[in-house]
Amino acid sequence: MTTQLHGRDDELRTLREMIGRLPGTGGVLTVLGEPGIGKTTLLRAAVAAAEESGAVALETTGVEAEARVPFAGLHQLLRPVMAGVGRLPAPQRTALQSAFGVVDGPVPEVSMVAFAVLNLLAEAAEDAPLLLALDDAQWLDAPTQEALAFVARRVSRDPILVVAALHKGHAGPFTSLGAADLDLAGLDDSTARHVLAEEAGDLSLPLREQILREARGNPLALVELPVAWRDQREAAQQATPGFLPLTARLERAFAGRAAELPADSRDVLLVAAVDHADDLSEILAAASVLAGRTLTVEALDAAVAARLLRLEGLRLLFHHPLVRSAVQMSETLTRRLSANAALAEVLADEPYRRTWHLAQSIIGPDDDIADELVANRAISLRRGGTAMAAWELERSAQLTSDHAKRGRRLLLACEHAFGLGRADQVERLLRAAERSGLTTLDRARLEWLRELSDNGGPDDALRVPQLCETARESADEGDVQLALRLLLSAALRCWWADAGPDARAVVVSAVESLEGTENDPRRLAILAVAEPVLRGRVVHDWLSGTASAAYADVEGLRMLGMAAHAIGDPVRAVGLLGRAELKLREQGRLGLLSHTLILQIGHLLCTGDWERAATVSEEAHRTAGESARAIWSNGALVLEAVIRGLRGEVDEALGLAASVATTAHRGRLVHLLACVQLAKGAAFVATGRHAMAYDELCSLFDPDSPNYHQRASFDGVLLFAEAAAHSGHEEQARGVLADLERVASVTPSPLLHTHLLYARAVLAEEQDAEHLFRTALAEDLSRWPLVRSKLELAYGTWLRRRRRVAESRRLLRSARATLELIGATGWAEQARAELRAAGERALSVAPAAHAVLSPHELQIARLASQGLSNREIGERLYLSPRTVGWHLYRIFPKLDITSRAQLASRLNPF
């Protein structure tokens, strides 16, 4: 490496090794440290090394003042490769160009922009490996951070290395990548003394010792503090060592030098500090307005000589990001307001930016500027700048004289902040809105926003009727859609924490009283989620009619899918949610996608698609971690525990279940607690530990148990019946069965009625068993392969033990084949054992695909078997084509095949 750094040999070696792996593999490295610790210098060393190796370095630097400008950092990074944007698929190309304001288009989802960036970079990396150097990443605008974090998680198989330098203590996408970290500490004493000797040899020994103490090994401090001591010797000698934190001391040092500049240079420096651009002509024009006379490039000389600014062509850049904040801190409020006003004056042809600077140039209300900021919000959203839109609304509220309008704008800002996952900002905006003069509707919106961040809790029984009353008030004020949103929140509380029959009845009464909503999918979802049994027939009949087929929009499909999920209609839920999933993927809406995937997992298990359930679970957990709320992330985790349990992976299932149980107990989230019991019961049943399974599953059917959730119990009927039949608890189980029969007389839930077919047969008295087995198998169970195969296994076993061996074999063969196909290895082995006992030697079979492939590999293999290209698979799964190809390269030998044409038969052998 050509760049020399003192005391960073280990860090340089790590960078050299990662760069050396290009172009074979890519990766991510985060460089952490306090301001001035050497992150920027290390990053420049990485750029130099990458370019020496033949890689192309793409660079961007976060600037605190620009953190609200959507995609500013991303645009800077991608400038050298934007020529390749024309090769992107049309939706991705449009999303990226809309984000950069090149074309007008619909509001781009950050995830769609991120996917476009991934493919743009992957295309560019085909010509030469890429190094993405992200300096001060914590100050990059939020959409840029999210997009680049998305990319960073997916480049391990592409010749792309992402190196992000960021300050310690800043939460954000780059702090949760799970990537390798370089945690930069201060220089050791020997190295620090060497650096200081080079920078401050002219200072006295006592002064150098004091600088050493105050710098504490910070390289920038070792370089800059001596300059500050020379320039402000008297003030420095009077300062109390250790009184200010290091960052403040450094900013004081920078600002001290700025204060000594000539007036013209100070004006240029201040305008550059508050500007979002680095265009020299723009900065000089605004500085001339501020100074009241025409300034030329000579006005820069003193600032450049002081190492505060540097020129690169026609771009005016700061020597270090700390300079920008130091300049702003050192100037008076009046001067900062005037600098923004000067910029607004020269930006007459750029109304979006002009409004932004006008808003920063005044104190006190100004309704005209406030209205302009609200208009700006639409542009920000069109470019994907949700964070900027939230700031614009908040600032417009501060400038608004009308109390009611101010409150509404704060609530709109809060909605955007919630979408960004900024819990602290949400709470602050809600508190500010509460202090404003809110209308009745806006108070209802405030309640809804509060509810979005709080699903379930010990006060649910009281909270549900409060939400319903607020919904009625909203409807009376004419906002039925807000009323439906509030009622869905109330229904979800009933679902997660079971607020009791009275609360559920209040929700149902409230939604059924809303006129004109009879065909609204959200109304159906509210009925199903709040009262899945008592309103199950109404929901089932509506879903079974032709009306549900008319809905093609994502929101309608999601709501109908949620309704089918809630009443226990797996076949219909998989269809509706699957359609919604495809549309969400096309739109790149990862937050809603994770929710939709989670709702599908249990139903995929019911319908026998265990391989897809596993891949969906893996993806849901990953995307929930990226974008969803904690309650959904726990939902994905507990369903993964159920999958592990059904496959007989006991330790893994119990471990996952235990991790969810802690959170669920704390929030009294009985639905999650019921799923925890289901996962444990599944693990014990699948491995033949029926007595243990019975003990775990009993609480699912006990209304006095803290784990009782009536609808969730439907999922455990088959397992409970098997556990009871094999552990000597048939009599007790028949009592539970009688209760379930009464529930089944109220609701037509396909899940409950289908599971009862199995339970009746295996728990029957001897004289009734065969009739019930035959009755059950006469039903159409083509979409219920698990129930059908379990019935075949149970009936085949029943026949064999009564020496009707010939009859048993056909049933046992069918059961074995289906159970092997869906991945129920424990039960498949039971079927093979029964066949051997019936005198038939079971055929050897190749390992099931799920046994040799990871869930992610299975997902890719399934899509490839359907004829999708690497690019098309990548678009579905948010991967680059190269990464898809790498996975397929590993998949083929695991499945003992050599081509894509063989995938279908290997994945679907029966």
Secondary structure, 3 states (H helix, E strand, C coil): CCCCCCCCHHHHHHHHHHHHCCCCCCEEEEEEECCCCCHHHHHHHHHHHHHHCCCEEEEEECCHHHCCCCCHHHHHHHHHHHHHHHHCCHHHHHHHHHHCCCCCCCCCCHHHHHHHHHHHHHHHHCCCCEEEEEECHHHCCHHHHHHHHHHHCCCCCCCEEEEEEEECCCCCHHHHCCCEEEECCCCCHHHHHHHHHHHCCCCCHHHHHHHHHHHCCCHHHHHHHHHHHHHCHHHHHHCCCCCCCHHHHHHHHHHHHHHCCCHHHHHHHHHHHHCCCCEHHHHHHHHHHHHCCCCCHHHHHHHHHCCCEEEECCEEEECCHHHHHHHHHHCCHHHHHHHHHHHHHHCCCCHHHHHHHHHCCCCCCCHHHHHHHHHHHHHHHHCCCHHHHHHHHHHHHHHCCCHHHHHHHHHHHHHHHHHCCCHHHHHHHHHHHHCCCCCHHHHHHHHHHHHHCCCCCCCHHHHHHHHHHHHHHHHHCCCHHHHHHHHHHHHHHHHHHCCCHHHHHHHHHHHHCCCCCCCCHHHHHHHHHHCCCCCHHHHHHHHHCCHHHHCCCHHHHHHHHHHHHHHCCHHHHHHHHHHHHHHHHHHCCHHHHHHHHHHHHHHHHHCCCHHHHHHHHHHHHHHHHHHCCHHHHHHHHHHHHHHHHHCCCHHHHHHHHHHHHHHHHHHCCHHHHHHHHHHHHHHHHHCCCHHHHHHHHHHHHCCCCCCCCHHHHHHHHHHHHHHHHCCCCHHHHHHHHHHHHHHHCCCCCHHHHHHHHHHHHHCCCHHHHHHHHHHHHCCCCCCCHHHHHHHHHHHHHHHHCCCCHHHHHHHHHHHHHHHHHHCCHHHHHHHHHHHHHCCCCCCCCCCCHHHHCCHHHHHHHHHHHCCCCHHHHHHHHCCCHHHHHHHHHHHHHHHCCCCHHHHHHHHCCC
